[in-house]
Amino acid sequence: AQSVTQPDIHITVSEGASLELRCNYSYGATPYLFWYVQSPGQGLQLLLKYFSGDTLVQGIKGFEAEFKRSQSSFNLRKPSVHWSDAAEYFCAGGNTGGFKTIFGAGTRLFVKA
Amino acid sequence: ETGVTQSPTHLIKTRGQQVTLRCSSQSGHNTVSWYQQALGQGPQFIFQYYREEENGRGNFPPRFSGLQFPNYSSELNVNALELDDSALYLCASSLASGGAGELFFGEGSRLTVL
């Protein structure tokens, strides 16, 4: 069955430190992969997406993600975290043959001063 | 460009009642998907509408139903509400049907069932 897994329920990083949020997927073929961010009481906003081509994808707010087929992973990274990055982050996957985007359970990011 | 708007933002119902949630899709988008997000969980796919027809459905019972109108706005109806239906209901519009396109989300309707 198709699935997206985020192993970390929550992560705490210091402001200015680097960040990596993990995401693993299980699909029959290479899916379309997304990272969304949700601030408290808000809907989800797209950070970046991978469809094909270059495996390192740049997104908004200084985020990037790397697609690794051999590890079935699509981890999100940021070199220097700001306090405003504190939010819930969701990895998601979809494909052209299906009709839905599947979301992981999310990772809540806490940023300490 | 108008984004995705949902109404109402919050509502409280009692078990057994019925509820209708509304969504206006982003301008030019012909596909609407509905998701249920329980507290502390990721969004779970309910169903998708493309050009006024249901295009796919997740693992939700028939008491969850929907409509899409000619202007691509949409409704989610839930009958015989249960306590476990308490959640944030998210509407997302997109340019492409299926699971390949970017989803544009509204801020959600938070339903509490007592």
HADDOCK unambig.tbl for C-alpha pairs under 7 A between the chains (distance, minus, plus):
assign (segid A and resid 32 and name CA) (segid B and resid 100 and name CA) 5.96 0.50 0.50
assign (segid A and resid 42 and name CA) (segid B and resid 107 and name CA) 4.84 0.50 0.50
assign (segid A and resid 43 and name CA) (segid B and resid 105 and name CA) 5.56 0.50 0.50
assign (segid A and resid 43 and name CA) (segid B and resid 106 and name CA) 5.38 0.50 0.50
assign (segid A and resid 43 and name CA) (segid B and resid 107 and name CA) 3.96 0.50 0.50
assign (segid A and resid 43 and name CA) (segid B and resid 108 and name CA) 6.14 0.50 0.50
assign (segid A and resid 44 and name CA) (segid B and resid 105 and name CA) 5.70 0.50 0.50
assign (segid A and resid 45 and name CA) (segid B and resid 105 and name CA) 6.97 0.50 0.50
assign (segid A and resid 94 and name CA) (segid B and resid 99 and name CA) 4.30 0.50 0.50
assign (segid A and resid 94 and name CA) (segid B and resid 100 and name CA) 5.32 0.50 0.50
assign (segid A and resid 95 and name CA) (segid B and resid 99 and name CA) 5.05 0.50 0.50
assign (segid A and resid 95 and name CA) (segid B and resid 100 and name CA) 4.95 0.50 0.50
assign (segid A and resid 96 and name CA) (segid B and resid 98 and name CA) 6.11 0.50 0.50
assign (segid A and resid 96 and name CA) (segid B and resid 99 and name CA) 5.97 0.50 0.50
assign (segid A and resid 96 and name CA) (segid B and resid 100 and name CA) 5.22 0.50 0.50
assign (segid A and resid 98 and name CA) (segid B and resid 98 and name CA) 5.45 0.50 0.50
assign (segid A and resid 98 and name CA) (segid B and resid 99 and name CA) 5.72 0.50 0.50
assign (segid A and resid 99 and name CA) (segid B and resid 55 and name CA) 6.88 0.50 0.50
assign (segid A and resid 99 and name CA) (segid B and resid 56 and name CA) 5.76 0.50 0.50
assign (segid A and resid 99 and name CA) (segid B and resid 97 and name CA) 6.69 0.50 0.50
assign (segid A and resid 99 and name CA) (segid B and resid 98 and name CA) 3.48 0.50 0.50
assign (segid A and resid 99 and name CA) (segid B and resid 99 and name CA) 4.89 0.50 0.50
assign (segid A and resid 100 and name CA) (segid B and resid 45 and name CA) 6.93 0.50 0.50
assign (segid A and resid 100 and name CA) (segid B and resid 98 and name CA) 5.53 0.50 0.50
assign (segid A and resid 100 and name CA) (segid B and resid 99 and name CA) 4.33 0.50 0.50
assign (segid A and resid 101 and name CA) (segid B and resid 99 and name CA) 4.73 0.50 0.50
assign (segid A and resid 103 and name CA) (segid B and resid 42 and name CA) 5.93 0.50 0.50
assign (segid A and resid 103 and name CA) (segid B and resid 43 and name CA) 6.10 0.50 0.50
assign (segid A and resid 104 and name CA) (segid B and resid 42 and name CA) 5.74 0.50 0.50
assign (segid A and resid 105 and name CA) (segid B and resid 41 and name CA) 5.09 0.50 0.50
assign (segid A and resid 105 and name CA) (segid B and resid 42 and name CA) 4.18 0.50 0.50
assign (segid A and resid 106 and name CA) (segid B and resid 41 and name CA) 6.77 0.50 0.50
assign (segid A and resid 106 and name CA) (segid B and resid 42 and name CA) 5.74 0.50 0.50
